[in-house]
Amino acid sequence: MNLLPARSLVLCIDIQDRFQAAIPDIAPDRPLGRRAGQLLAGAVLLGVPRLISEQVPDKLGATLSHLRAAAGDAPVFAKRHFSCVEDPGIRAHLDRHADATVVIAGIEAHICVLATVADLRALSRPVVLCADAVGSRDPEHRELALAAARDLGAQVLPVETVLFRWQRIAGEGPFKAISALVR
């Protein structure tokens, strides 16, 4: 688990407006929405590149505004493929960060998130799946997807672990800001 900001990339998958009714936990005041926001904001503080995917945004809406705000200047890619890796624009961006561990938050865990994890692992890319920033309409599907991702070789960790692993040392750099994010 050698996570370094300079060798990481955050990928936020499909946390969009139209999913909020089916997955209320993505709201900014709910656990998944908060954790995904913390991951993105922490990545900004630590200089970790960020990337956002949106599944057919003309039908499913844009990424939730609190996540867009937390992500800073992260590029946003519309996609039709379930796996981000199969989308040419996203794939090109991932390839520009070929040595990076891909740190993932998103929905739906058992569809787009798991397909992306599977394809990244098939390319031998290191993957960290932030379990507390991943969801599905059905909680059982989420749990099955987390287990499958682990079986594929992804590390399954909480957002706070990722943030403090990137930070590495207390009292220096953005430590206070990172600490404030997770309180």
N, C-alpha and C positions, 0 to 999 in steps of 0.2 A: 504494500500500500504506500508506494513512494509518490504521493501526490505533491506536485509542485505547481505553483501558479503558471510558470513559464511553459509547462508541459501539460497543460490541461485545457479543455474546451467544454463549456457548458452548453448543452443542447436541451432546450425547453420545447417539448413536443405537444402541440395541439390543445393547449389550455385556452379554449375559445368560448365566446359568449353563449352560443347555442347549447353548449354542454352543461351550463350552470344549473338548469332545471333538473337534469338527470343526475348530475354529480354536484350537489350543493357544497361539498367540501372544498371546491376550488375557489369559493368566494374569498375575498381578502381577509375576512374576519374568522375564517374557518381553518383548521389545521393544514390541509394540503395547500391551500392558497397562500397561507402565511409562510410555510416552509419553502415553497417554490420562490416566493418573493425574497426570502432571506438568502437563498442560494444565488439568485441573480444579483441582488444588491451586494452581497459579499464578493461575488466575482468581479463586480465593477470596482470595489474598493481595493481588491488585490491584483487588478490588471489581468484577470483571466478573460480570454475571448468568450463571447456569448453568441448564440445562434438560436433563432426561434423559427419553428415550423408551424404552418397553419394548414390544416386539412380543408380543402375546398372552401376557402374563406367566403366566397360569394354565397354559399349556402349555410355555412356554420358560423359565420361572423369572424371578427378579429380576435386576436389574443386579448385576454382580459386586461383592462387598462392599468390595473395596479401592477401587473407583471411587465407590461411594456414600459411603464415608468421605472420600475426597479432595474430593468435590463439596460438602461442607458441607450447607447447607440447601436445596440445589437441588430444585425441584419435580420429581416423577416422574409422567409421564403414560403410562398404558397405551394402546396403539393397536392397530388392526386394519389400517389402511391401510398400504401400503408407504411412501408419502411422508408425512413428518411434517406437511407443509403441508396435506394433505387431512384430517387429523384435527382436528375442531373445537376441542378443548381446547388442543392444541398450537398451532394456528393463532391462536387468540385470544391466547395468550401471546406468540407471535412478533409479532403485530400491536401489542401493548403496547410492543414494542421496535422500532417500525417504522423508526427511523433507524439501527439497529444493523447492523454487519457480522456475519453469522452465521458463527462459527468452528466447524467440524464435525470430530468424531471419531466413529468407529463402524464397525459391520458391518451387513450385508454390503455391501461397496463397490458392487457391481454391481446391487444391488436397492434396499434402503431408502435407502442413502446417496445413490446417484446419482439416484433418483427425487426425493428431497428437494432436492438441488442443482438439478435441472432445474426444479422448481416454484418454488424461490426465485428463480432467475435469470429465469424467465418473469415474475415480479413485479418484476423489476429490482432485486432485493435483492443487495447485495454479499455474496459468499461466499468464505471461506477454508477450504479443505479441507486438514486436517493429514495429509499423506501417510503419515507414520510412525505415525499413530494411527488408521489405516483399514485394514481387512482383509477378506478373503473366504476361503472354503474353498479356492478355486482361485487360486493367485497370478496366473495369467494374467487371470482375471476382474478382480482388483484393478487390475492395470496398465491394462486396457482402460477400466475405470471412471475411473481418474485422468485418462487421456487425454480421455475424453468430458467429464468435469467441466471440464477446462481449455478444451476446445473450446466449452463453454457459457458461458465467461467467468469461471469460478471461479479464484481464485488457489490454486495447489497449493504448500504450503510445509511445512517441518518445524515441529514444536511449538516447538523452541527459538527459531526465528526469531520466531514469534508472541509468545512470552513476553518476549523482549528488545525487540521492537518496542513492546509495551505498556509495558515498564519505561522505555524511552527514554534513561535516564541511569545511568551507573555510580555506585555509592557512595551512592545516596539511596534513601529509602523502603525497600521490601522487597527491594532489590537482592541482599543477601547470601542471603536466603531463596530467592529465585528462582535464584540461582547454585547453591545447594546442591541444589535440586530436580533440576537437569540434570546434576549430576556423577555 
